[in-house]
Amino acid sequence: MAQETQTTNPLKYIRKHCLECCGFVRAEVTACTSTKCQLYPFRMGTNPFKTKRTLSPEQRERAAQNLKKAAASRRKEQS
């Protein structure tokens, strides 16, 4: 009995389901016309409703400082 690998990412599971539904033809998933399916917006394995995060210059500077501190801390621990 073959054991199926467990998919932990819901978007990957949805993509797998859509591939199964379309006979494992990737082009058919892209061309899917089942717009009433609740999984339709996620069929490409991405979340279309997730907006890209934009940072202000102050936030970028703060993040850069935090990364420098973390890197210095890691180097200190390794020494």
C-alpha positions as CSV (number, residue, x, y, z in Angstrom):
1,M,0.0,0.0,0.0
2,A,1.5,3.3,-1.1
3,Q,1.5,6.0,1.5
4,E,0.4,9.5,0.3
5,T,2.6,12.3,1.4
6,Q,0.9,14.8,3.6
7,T,0.6,18.4,2.3
8,T,0.6,20.9,5.1
9,N,0.2,24.1,3.1
10,P,-3.5,24.6,2.3
11,L,-2.7,26.4,-1.0
12,K,-0.7,23.5,-2.1
13,Y,-3.5,21.1,-1.2
14,I,-6.0,23.3,-3.2
15,R,-3.6,23.3,-6.2
16,K,-3.3,19.5,-5.9
17,H,-7.1,19.2,-5.8
18,C,-7.5,21.4,-8.8
19,L,-5.0,19.4,-10.8
20,E,-6.8,16.2,-9.9
21,C,-10.2,17.8,-10.9
22,C,-8.7,18.8,-14.3
23,G,-7.1,15.4,-15.0
24,F,-3.6,16.5,-14.0
25,V,-3.3,18.9,-17.0
26,R,-1.9,22.2,-15.8
27,A,-3.2,24.2,-18.7
28,E,-6.7,23.0,-17.9
29,V,-6.3,24.4,-14.3
30,T,-5.4,27.8,-15.8
31,A,-8.3,27.7,-18.2
32,C,-10.8,26.4,-15.6
33,T,-14.3,27.8,-16.1
34,S,-15.8,26.6,-12.8
35,T,-16.0,30.1,-11.4
36,K,-18.7,29.0,-8.9
37,C,-16.2,26.7,-7.2
38,Q,-15.1,28.1,-3.9
39,L,-11.6,27.1,-4.6
40,Y,-11.5,28.9,-8.0
41,P,-9.6,32.0,-6.8
42,F,-6.9,29.8,-5.2
43,R,-6.5,27.3,-8.1
44,M,-3.1,28.5,-9.1
45,G,-1.7,27.8,-5.6
46,T,-1.6,31.4,-4.5
47,N,-3.8,33.7,-2.4
48,P,-5.0,36.5,-4.7
49,F,-6.4,38.4,-1.8
50,K,-3.1,38.9,0.0
51,T,-1.7,42.3,-0.6
52,K,2.0,43.1,-0.8
53,R,3.3,44.7,2.3
54,T,4.8,48.2,1.8
55,L,7.1,49.7,4.4
56,S,7.7,53.4,5.1
57,P,11.4,54.6,5.0
58,E,11.3,54.6,8.9
59,Q,10.1,51.1,9.0
60,R,12.8,50.0,6.6
61,E,15.5,51.6,8.6
62,R,14.2,50.0,11.8
63,A,14.0,46.6,10.2
64,A,17.6,47.0,8.9
65,Q,18.8,47.9,12.4
66,N,17.0,44.8,13.8
67,L,18.6,42.6,11.2
68,K,22.1,44.0,12.0
69,K,21.5,43.4,15.7
70,A,20.4,39.8,15.1
71,A,23.4,39.1,12.9
72,A,25.8,40.5,15.5
73,S,24.1,38.5,18.2
74,R,24.4,35.3,16.1
75,R,28.1,36.0,15.4
76,K,28.7,36.6,19.1
77,E,27.0,33.3,20.0
78,Q,29.1,31.4,17.4
79,S,32.4,32.8,18.8
